[in-house]
């Protein structure tokens, strides 16, 4: 019943909450080993906005390459197909977020927080030696996408949840559950499945509020949970208390200490302005 209700919400929002055709075209090419980096680069080059943003990101400190990368085919060769896939998805998401109107929240603030979570969870994943950590960047960008769909399709109960939470994000999922019968993470999970995104993304997003519920991607879900909690901690003292409260299971899975987590969070704070610029209009 719950899943059916969520799918009904998604079905009524396909025009606004969808990915562009170029993403699916590139997705097919990337999965087909017969296509060369040059061929993939040619398709990307048809979209000058996407091309410019990809090259800006690849040449930024985010990747830290010493030699400048001037062509898309070279970028694909250097960063690899998996990272390219994630970057293309990130840029498509950035464009879509800017097109979604919302009267309930400040979209600039929503976008800033999503990017902040993405930077931090990627950094945590890299410290934990997670393979293809870029997928965690995407999970961070998308972890709250279900909220946007709820704001768009169910504005009144969403407004009630926001007012009752009074700025405490930890209360929102329970309020959503009481008012609507599901929460934004569950909606996000079904939306990402609807987009055809991999299970590593939709399970992580769907379980980030309760990472112990993840079946196949527990570490990813725990890292995303920690990143979001840290980003929502508004002062250094609050952030320290948040890190101190992380469960033994989270820390054991991540094989990382609380002091390391706080250091990584501070570094993510410093990287945020540049990433906001990189994912903005070229």
Helices and strands as residue ranges (DSSP letters): H 2-11, H 21-31, H 37-45, H 48-58, H 72-79, H 81-99, H 107-127, H 134-142, H 145-153, H 155-165, H 169-180, H 184-194, H 199-207, G 208-213, H 218-231, H 236-244, H 248-254, H 258-278
